[in-house]
Amino acid sequence: MVYIYYRCIDYLCNEVIHLKISKELAKGSNALLVLSVLSRQDMYGYQIIKTIEMESESVFTMNEGTLYPILHALEKEQYTQAYWCEAEGRQRKYYKITEKGLREFARRSDEWKTFTGAVDKVLGGA
């Protein structure tokens, strides 16, 4: 399950309010987020989760039960490749994006920009 939150500041109370985003809304972006962080460097699973969480300022939080099926599907499509490496004294399974994965990341990024641009126009934001 993926939990996604908007961070809203209540300036009167100086509180951070978390609003849950529907999982259906976020579902299509999960693989794109994974490809995005892997396009910058190889990572192991927990590192991917933490990077996405940190870079989204905790808007996107993902658990292992969500991440690993995405990684397996990306690997099956040959968008990523897994390998074992010792890090911090233990074996970790790292994932790296392939050339095919970089092309898919570019395609999905363009598709996402088109989609969000059209939604913004309909909502009156562009």
MOTA-V263601 format. One record per backbone hydrogen bond with DSSP energy under -1.0 kcal/mol. CO is the residue of the C=O (numbers start at 1). NH is the residue of the N-H. E is the energy in kcal/mol with one decimal. If there is no record, write none. Layout:
co: {CO:CO}
nh: {NH:NH}
e: {E:E}
//
This chain:
co: {3:4:6:8:10:10:15:17:19:22:23:26:29:30:31:32:33:34:35:37:43:44:45:46:47:48:49:50:51:52:53:54:56:59:61:63:63:64:66:67:68:69:70:71:72:73:74:74:75:79:81:83:85:87:90:92:94:95:96:98:99:100:101:102:103:104:105:106:107:108:109:110:111:112:113:114:115:116:117:118:119:120}
nh: {61:21:19:17:14:15:10:8:6:26:27:29:33:34:35:36:37:38:39:41:95:48:49:50:51:52:53:54:55:56:58:57:59:5:3:66:67:68:70:71:72:73:74:75:76:77:79:80:78:98:96:94:92:90:87:85:83:43:81:102:103:104:105:106:107:108:109:110:111:112:113:114:115:116:117:118:119:120:121:122:123:125}
e: {-2.2:-2.6:-1.5:-2.9:-2.0:-1.1:-2.5:-2.1:-2.0:-1.4:-1.8:-2.0:-2.4:-2.2:-2.9:-2.3:-2.1:-2.2:-1.5:-1.2:-2.8:-2.0:-2.2:-2.5:-2.4:-2.4:-2.2:-2.8:-3.0:-1.7:-3.3:-1.4:-1.2:-2.5:-1.9:-1.3:-2.4:-2.4:-1.1:-2.6:-2.6:-2.2:-2.5:-2.3:-2.4:-1.8:-3.0:-1.0:-1.4:-2.3:-2.5:-3.4:-2.9:-1.6:-3.1:-2.3:-2.2:-1.8:-2.4:-2.4:-2.0:-2.2:-2.7:-2.2:-2.3:-3.0:-2.5:-2.3:-2.4:-2.7:-2.5:-2.3:-2.6:-3.2:-2.1:-2.1:-2.4:-2.5:-1.9:-2.2:-2.5:-3.2}
//
